């Protein structure tokens, strides 16, 4: 059961030293300083109040580190959820979001205990890249109003109408707000360039908040938009729900669970690459499930592993999950004793932070790299990107993965070969000579076909078409299947059809060199040597010998 043991429990059992404690405390404080403005910004971008982001960072961040399967994973609200959360709140209200988050947590728990932690292997990279780039564009677009200080009452949710409203409202642009936003961007960029170890987000927000307060600059702040921000954590409670509401949020719950699982596992893989350790993927999903259930009960947002904050934790010296626990506790202290100060933070400064987050999420280098690859990868990524931006996240994921699978199956079908054994290219013979030479090696009335690659629904009909093109069935048909690793139900059905044709024509079929899965598939279908005209041999030489024995009785001896 080591697979389902939280990483923290294993590490504490092996011993926790004073040096570990010091490293984790410092790393936890560093990550908390980075996460503090980010959690508020993500909550506001999601259509919630800033305290919801902080609650999520505290509750989910604590539990992801406590029950997760990674040494250094930092959990909390992330940019991937912004669009989903915004839409859920708009459609179902905040109670609907909490309900969807609780259900997503349950789905993640089930996925973890069902050992689906390796699911990330089956999500094509172009889909993930197109999807995250699309989310980055949506997040950046959602912050234009606050960054420019536009006075627009209701900004449309859809991408194109949103930009139409921005252009229509450009005459309301606030130069002081734009100045604060640009100053925040400049400070973050300069600090990243010349002092990358310093908490750029917090320093930029702090400087701009101080300037706004000291010089009474007329810009919107967290305090002016959210005048009644509560301090501390609320008591946990279940949201109001009924069967109809439960059914209506099920699609959103699955989307949240999918995003949480994928991003958490991606973050854990990145952390493994940076530290050299290995995470427990199934336990990580379990930890994510527990964290999202708890976050929902406390009125927080969906949460997952945060790649940037996890990387910050590693660079700051975090050694164990205790660093993530300390990060959550430090944010709680900020909530209890510094909420009055946070009210001075300009909305334009938080918008600038989200621009930086969106740029990091876009992974523009990976995006351009995939554009240079094959047409199929390029098509999958671009389509996923466009659907994410212009249509819907769920549609984008579903269509992207489906298209990638269809194109993969097309390539697999094209790679499968079904050919006569004697139709081989040769530098010594032209086609006619080779035909005669190879045919001379086969007994009269025997035909040999070799299948190379998986025999599945994409190619099963090709074998039947090839046999039909022969005109009539031979006395003995040898199917060489040593290079067939897999047969699906359609392939098995095609083989049954061929076996029936052989039986109807009084012919015999010999299966040569079957691997374990195809053999098991045929035996489960009750295709075995109990049938008089079906024979299995271990290799091609044995198949040829069997064919000679079958055709010998029909041969006429020479005088």
N, C-alpha and C positions, 0 to 999 in steps of 0.2 A: 504493500500500500504506500510505498515511498512516493509514487506518482501523485498521490493526493495528500501529501504532507506539506503544509506551508513552508516556504523556504526559511522564514524567520525561525520557526521551531527547530529546524535542523541545525541552523547556524548557532543558535543559542545553546543547543545541546552539546555542540562541539566546543563551546567556550567563547565568552565575550570579554575582551580585555579592556583595560583603561584606555589604551591607544585607540581601540575600535570606537569606544564611547566618544572620545574627543573628536575623532574624524567625522563620525556621524552627526554629532551636534553642530559642528561648523558647516558641514554640507547641508544639513537640514535648515539652518538659518539662511544660508545662501539661496537655497531653492525657494524658501518662503518669501524672501525679498523679491525674487523674480516672479513668483506666482501671484503675489498680492495684487498688483495692478492688472495682471493678465486675467485673473479670475473675474474681477469686476468688469473688465472690458468685454470678455466673452459673454458674460451674463447679460449685459446691456445690449450687445449685438444680437443676442438670442431673443430679445423681447421681454426679458425679465429684469428685475431690479438687481443692483450690484451685490446686495447681501446674499442673493441666491447662489452666485458664483463662489462667494467665500464659504458658504455653508457646504457646498459641494467639495471644495478643496479640503475642508477640514474633515468631514465625515468620510467621503469616498477616499481621500488621500490617506487617511489613517487606516481604513480597512483594507485597501488594496495592498498596502505594505504589510499589514498584519497577516492577511490570509493568502496573498498572492504567491506565485511560483517563481518570482524573479528576485535576485539579490538587491537590485538597485532601482527597480521600477518606481516612478513617481506618478501617482494618479491624480485626476481632477477633471475639471471641464476642459474641453479642447475645441479647436476650430472646426473639426469635422462635424460636430453636433449643431453648430450655429444655425444652419439652414433648416435642419430637421426640427429642432426645438422651436424655432420661430414659426414654422408652418403648423406644428402641433398646437402651440398656444393660440395661433390665429384661428384654427379650425375648431378646437375642442376646449379651449380655455386652459388655465394653469392646472386645474384639477385633472384635466385630460392628460396633460404632460406627466403629472405625478403618477397617474395610473399606468401610462405607457412605460414609464421608467421602472416601476415595480414589476410589470410583466416582462420587460426586457431583462431585468435581473434574474427572474425565474428561468427565462429561456437560456441565459448564459450558464446558470447552475446546471441545468439539464444537459447543455452542450458539453460542459466540462466533465460531468460524470459519465457522459456517453463517449468520452475520449475523442472529442472532435477538435482537440487542440492543434492537430496538424492540418486543419482546413485551409490555412493560409497558403499551403502548397498548391492548392487547386484554384486560387484566384490569380489569373494571368497578370503579369506586371503591367502591360499596357492599360488594362482596366483600372488598376489601382492608381497609376500615374494620371490617366485622363480624369478619373474621378476626383482625386485630391486637387488637381489643377483647376478643375471646375469649381470646387468648393472655395478655393482661394480667390477666384474671380468674383464669386458671389459675396464672400466676406468683404473684400475690398470695395465692391459696389455698394454694399449696405452702409459703409462708413462715410461716403462722400458728403452726405447732408451734414453730419456733425463736423467733418473736417473743414468744410467751407462755410459752415454757419448758415446754411440756407433756411429760409423760413417757409417750409412746406408743411401743411397740416397733415396730410395722409400720403405717405410714400407708397406707391403700388408695390406689391410683393414680387411680381414677375419682372424678369431682367430687363426686357426692352421697354415696357411702360415705365419702369423705375428710372431709366436713363432719360426717357422723354420728359419725365417730371423734373429731373435735375436741370436739363437744358432750359426748360420753361421757367424755372425758378432762379436762374443765374443772376437776374437783376437784384435778387435779395442777398447776394453774397456779402458776408461780413469780413472785412479786412482784418480786424483784430483777431477773430477766430482763426482765419487762415494763417495769420502770423504765428499764433500759439501752436497750431498744428505743424507748421513748417519748422518751428524752433525745436519741437519735440523730436521730429524726424531727424533733424540735423544733429542734435545731441546724441541720440541713439547710434546713428551711423558713425559719428566721430569716435564715440567710446568703443564701439565694436572694432574700429580700425586701430586705435592707438592704446586702448586699455580694455581688452576683451574680457579680462577677469572681473571687471567691475560690473555691478548690477545696473546696466544701462537703462532698463525700463524704469526702475524706481528712481534713479537719479534724474532722468529726464522729466518724469511726472512731478517729482518733488520741486525741481527748479521752476517749472512752468506754473505749478500751483502757487508757489511763493510769489512769483512775479505778478500773477493775476490778483492775489490777495493784497500785495503791497501797493500796487499801482491802480487797484480797482479797475482793472481792464474789463470792459463789458462783454463777457463771453459766458456761455452756459456752462455750469459746473454740475458735478454729481449732486451737490446739495440743492441746487435750484431745480433740477429735474426730479430728484427723489428726496423731498424734504423730510420724509418720515422713515428713514432707514433704521431698522431695529438693530440693537447691539446684542452680541452673544448668540447662542443657539436656541432655536425654538424647541418645544417639546414634540416628540414624534407622534404622528397621528395618521390614520388611514384616510384617504380622500373619499369624498362622496362618489358613489358609483351605482350604476344599475346595469342590467344585461345589455341594453342597447348601447350604452356608452362603452362598455367593455368590448363589444364587437367592433365598434367604430374605430377604436384605437389599436386594434390588433396589428394592422399593417405597419403603423408607426412603431409599435413595440418591436416587431421583427427587424425593422430598419435600424432602430437604435441598438438592438442586440448585435446585429451584423457589424455595424460600424464600431461598436465598443470592442467586440471580439477581434476584428481585423486590426484595428489600430493598436490594441494592447499587445497582440502577438508581434506585430511589426516593431513596436517599440522594444519589446523584450529581445527580439532578434538583433536589433541594432545595439542594445546594451550588451548582449553576449559578445558581439564583435568587438566592442570597445574594452571589455573586461577579460575576455577569455573564459568566462564561466558559461554554464548552460542552464537555461531556465526550464521549469516544468510547465509545459504549455497547458495541460489539462487543469492543473491547479491554478494557473493564472486565470483561466476562464471562470473557475469556481470563485476565486477572489473578486473578480470583476462583478460576478453575479451578486455576491453578498454586498459589495459596496454600492451597487446601483439600487438594490432593495432598500438599504439603509438610507441612501441619499434621498430616495423618494419619500420614505417615511418622515424624514426631517424637512421635507419641502424643498430639497435641492434639485439640481439638474442632473441629466445623465453624465456619467463619468467613464473615463477609460485611461489607459496609460498614455502619458504625454511625452512624446519623443524628445522635444527640446528641453523640458524640465528634467527628464531622465538623464540626458547627456550632461546637463549642468550639474546634476548630482554627482555623476561619475567624475567630472573634471574638478569638482570641489572636494573630492576625496571620500565620498560616501562608500562605505564598505559593506553594509548590511541593510536589511529593510528598516532598521531602527532610524536611519536617516530620513526615510519617508514619513515615519511616525513623528519624528521631531519637526519636520516641515509642517505637518498638519497642526501640531500643538503651537508652533510659533504663529501661524496664521490665526489660530483661535485667540492668542494673546493680543494680536493686532486688532481683532474684531472687538474684543472687550475694552481695550484702552485707547484705541486710535481712530475710532469711527468719526469723531468730530473733525479730525484733521483731514480725513478722506473726503469730506464734503466739499473741500476747496479744489479738488482735482478737476481740471477742465475736461469737458467732453471731447474737445478737439485733440487733447493729448492722448486719451484712450483710443480715439480713431486712428491716430498716428501709430500707436502700438499695434493695432490690428492690421494696418497696412504692412508693417514689418512681418507680423505673423503670416499674413496671406502670401507675402513674397517667399517666405521660407517654405510654406506649404506647397507652393506652385512647383517646386523642384524643376525649375526651368531648364536646368542642365540635362536632367533625365528626359524631359519632354522633347527637347531638341534632338537628343541622342536617338530616341525611338523614332522620330520623324525620318531619321537617316537609315533606318533598318528596312525590313521587308514591307511590301504593300499591305499585307494582312495585319501586321502589328500596328502599322500607321493608321489603317482604317479603324481598327478596334479602339485605339486610344482617342483618335479625333472624334469618333462617333460618341464614345462615352463622355468625353469632355463637353461636346455640344449638347447632349441630352441632359447632362448635369446642370448646365447653365440655363438652358432654354426650356426644359420640360420638368423633370422631377428626378430626385436622387434615386428612388427605388427603381424607376423605369430605366435610368442610366445603368445601374448595376445589373439589372436583369437582362437588358438588351446587350450590354457589353460582354457579360459572361457567356450568354447564349451565342452571340456572334463568334466569340473566340472559340467556343467549343465546336461550332459548326465548321469553322475554317480549319480547325485542327483535325476534325474527322475527315474533311475533304482532302487534306494533305496526307493523312494516314491511308485513305482509300487509294490515293494516287501512288503511294509507296508500295502497296501490296501488288505482288506479281502472281499471276496464274498463267503458267506456260507449259507447253509440252516439254517433257524431259529432253527430247532429241532436238528441240529447236534452240540450240545454243550457238552464239556467235563464235566463229573460229577464224583465225588468221590462215589456217591451212586449207580450208575448204570454202568454196562458195556455197550459197544457200542450197542449191540442188544437190551438190556432192555431199554436204553435211547431212542433209535429210536422208540420203540413201545410206550413208555410213552409219549414222546413229540408228536408223530403222533396222539395219542388218543385225544390230545387237539385241533387238527385242524379238521374242517369239511371235509367230504369226497370230493375229487376233488380239494382241495385247497393246494397250495404250497407256502412257504414263503422263500424269500431270503433276507439276510441283507448285505448291502454294508457299509464298514467302510473305510473312507478316501476319498480323491479326486478321482472322476470318470473321468479320462482323457485318452488320447490316449494310454498311456502305459498299461492300464488295461481294456479298453473298450471291447476288444474281449474276455476277460476271461468270462464275464457274458454270452455272446452268446454261447461260448463253453460249459459252465456249463449247460445251458438250453438244448443244443443239446444232451448232455450226458444223459438227462432224457428219451429220446426216444419219448415222446409225450407231448404236452402242457397240463397242468391241466385246469380245468374249470375256476378257479380263480387263478391268480398269484399275490401275494402280494410282492412288493419291499419295504423293510424298508430302508429309506434313511435319517433318522434323523442324522446320523453321517457322512453325505456326505456334506462337506462345499462348494465344487466346482465341476461343470460339464463343460467340454470344448466342442468344436464342435464335436469332435470324439465321446465323451461320449454321447452327445445328439443324434448323428446319430445311435449309438448302441441301445439307448432306442427306437428310432423310428422304428428300425428294429424289436425289440422285440414286440412293439405295433402292427406292421403289422402282425407278426406271430400270435399274439393272435387274431387279427381280422380275419385272414384267417382260423383259427381253431375254431372260434366261442367262444373264451375264453375272459375273462375280466381281465384287469390289474389294480391293485390298488397301487397308490403311497402313501406311508405312511410317514408323518413327514418331508416333504420337507423343506429345509432351503430356505432363500430368493434368493440366487444366482441360485441354480438349478431350483427353481420355475420360476424365471424370464427367465432363458434360455429356458425352455420348452414352456412358454407362447409366447416368441418371435418366437419360431418355430411353433406356432399355435397348440400346443399340449395342449388341455384343455378338460374339461368335456363335451364339445359339442359332442365329439365322444362317441357313446353309450357304448363302451367297455373300456373306460378310466375313472378312478375315482381317486379323490384326497381326502385324509383324513388327519386330523391333527395329529393323533397318531395311534399306533398299535392296541389299543383296539377298536377304531372306525373302523379300517380296518378289524379286525376279525368279528366285528358285521355286517359290510357290506357284507363280504364274506358269513356269515351264511345266510343272507337274500337272497343272490343270489343263493345259493345252496339249500335253503329250498324247493323251488318249484319243485326241481328234486328228493326230498327225498320221499320215499314210507313209509307212516305211518304203524306202527305195528297194527295188528288186535287186 
